[in-house]
Amino acid sequence: DGYSQLSAYERKRLKNITENAKFFAALKLHESAARLHQIATKRPSHVTKRAKPKKAEDETVRRRSMRLQRVEPSGIPMPELPAQPGAEEYPQVPAGPLPMVPEDQMGDSKLTEDLLTTWMRISEVLLVTVTKVLMMLSRYQDSLNSMVLSEDNIKKVVKYRVSSMAIHPSESIIFVAAGDKSGQIGLWNVNSKSEEGAHVFIPHNYLVSCMHFSPFNPAHLLSLSNETLRCGDVTRAVFDEICRSEESLSSFDFLEDNASTAIVGHWDGDVAVVDRRTPGTSSELSADIGFKRTRTVHVHPVNKQYFIAAGSVDVCIYDVRYLKSNGNKPVSSLKGHTKSVASAYFSPVTGNRVVTVCADDKLRHNNNTGRWLTRFRAIWDPKQEDCFVVGSMARPRQIEVFQDTGKLLHSFYNLDCLGSVCSINVVHPSKNILVGGNSSGRLHVF
């Protein structure tokens, strides 16, 4: 049909427009039908652009009541109310490398420089491989009980709903990155108590669904949005473009410890293998794994040839060595999910366990976040093989820690400081630090 290069969302949109055109034609609204038909049959460009707001003169003149016109029945104008914020216009981000310049160009560049210098300095320290020693459960619970939230450790870091987070592995500075639904990435030096401890950058056009500091070089922050996978390299102060796709991207994970290759999930169900060492921004392989939708992908911590994919009801493990364009069979399938699956992750030490979040509310856990909250993702505590952290709809608002048996070990809450649902959470790989992100762009550090 000439639209095979479009994403599933764009194809559905065009189908809806075409059907609307037929409906208007049946009503003999010729002008509307012709305009819709023109939109539906126009060959789309490869780069999707947000529609510009209509000019006032193009809109049909509507009859408006005197109340809406702010006019009294006597004809005397009513006093003006404070201006209400209109629809937000997100900036358009071009393809290719982008300079690491914050959104607020009017801000103090010295403060931004200080933030980036801190990131670079804490990344220069040689990372010693942490031997993951499992604590006894009682000691682990004691460590959870010792973690608290204070007003100093709460900050609005991005403008909109938090959709992904990453925490730097430094043991000297708490340094957090948060992505939101508009493509913003906020960097926050939690140890800096000044108002300017966080800065916002805009390397993407759409929701930032997945972020990781490179395990090989934490001076690199990789972030993924619908159209592109980027690497923010603080040593060069640039957001490089690693992969760009006409298909909408959903998640990624590193296939090797050196972070040179990655497995990338697509919203339409496919997965792709990306090699950062090859020129260009195309993937090395695109593979149909039989999913209608792939929300998350995660690589096994020990046997890195295996990755797990989660999507619409499906949770399957594949061997990347045998991936091909079509006809891929899973090594293992995890059955029992009856509704859509939001995420699936291997346990951090052995990979012998998998934790999933599904809309069927298993673990007797309310996952019904609705449309205004980011869907929950249960994440393993990197320091503990059998314990995971997940957001909660319970009141008072809290973040919960479960054992793999389903036993609730601990609830993080603070009646004075935490009054919202933290859908996205991240745990420090070696210290007792938990960060929860909510739907207003605010981060909470326990």
C-alpha angles and dihedrals in degrees: 000000000000093000100085091117092062125097120253090255093054092047090051090048092052090047091053092049091051092050090049089052091055090049093052090046090055088054088050092238089147099175095052092043092051092050093049091045089053091053093047096049097041111110105246122228120244092247114065112224128195114250114257116236114264118258115247093243092058094059124093112255108249130198108250127195120241088247092059090046089055092239125138118230087254089060095251112136115246120235114274119259121220111280113267118224112256129215111310116249111211117212119250114243117208124225121261132038117344127201114247095246121146123244093246102069090177092062127102107282089201090063091050090048090052091053094049091044089054091052091049094046096051089047095054093068111101106253111233112209106252114229104223106225112183115230124222109261093248092053090047091053090049089054090051091050090053093059115095139176123228132181090251089064097055120088140159099237103167131028100238142028114324109242102169141008141191131189124211114240093230114130094202103051130035102226119174134184122201130187124202139200095268098055098265123140118200122199117202129188097202092192090061105087094191122108089245095059091114133052132187126225128185111214096147140052097213143034113316100229102174138022136174135172106230110261088214098047117010090193081082121076113190117202132180132205134166096283107027150021112221136186117214104209109193093189088065096027092231139118104225121201112235102171134008122187139182086216117076112258120220111176145342143198135188118261095198137037090243089059092227095128132039141186112229126197124215126212090231090061104262126116128213136201115227125193114198092200096065121084121252131032101269124111121249094229138007116203132190106219095179096257123136088208134007114203103169138012124193131182122225110256095226109022099042095185087078126075132175123223126198128194142124102359089317124113113170140161119223136186109234091205091068100042116131135169095270142002097045116168123201122242088220137001125208106216131194104067111126100182138033117310117224099192147347126197136178118236111264105242110034102005088224092127132056125200119201134184116214134176088238088082097233120179080048084277124148107233096164098122095158125214098301097059129064110250115260121259118195109218129191119240100247089219096054126054098205106034130082139185126225138168121253140213091207124117129266086048111255149157114236134214118205134186115230088255089066093255113144106233103177144352120213110211142140118192092205101042108027117059102144140067114267104208096171121052137172131192126208112249096231110009133064095258127130125182122195124193125202137197096269095059094260123140125207119200120202 
